[in-house]
């Protein structure tokens, strides 16, 4: 039986999709940077603040015109092309990150259900 969008997904499936989409967005931004179409600092760092920090990394980018955004992903999902770099974290919250991502994607934060920070 194949999985379709009409079938229920468990939490692991949802997070896997989220992680892959975050990495896809970073890859697209890295290609813009490589072709000098945009300057996009990005990288990953190991979450040493977390008790399971060796299992998790934070992948991040400084979104043009919006600011930093980052996502925790399993360390084994960090691609080889992403440099290990620890940004100067600007203190964003999850709602602020989601607002930044929506704006960078050209989506109205209200339409995306992103609440104000």
Protein Blocks (a to p, Z undefined) as FASTA:
>chain_A
ZZdfkbccdfklmmmmmmmmmmmmmmmmmmmmmnopaccdddddddfkbmklmmpccddd
ddehkbpcdddddfklpcfklccdddddehiafklmmmmmmmmnopafklnopacZZ
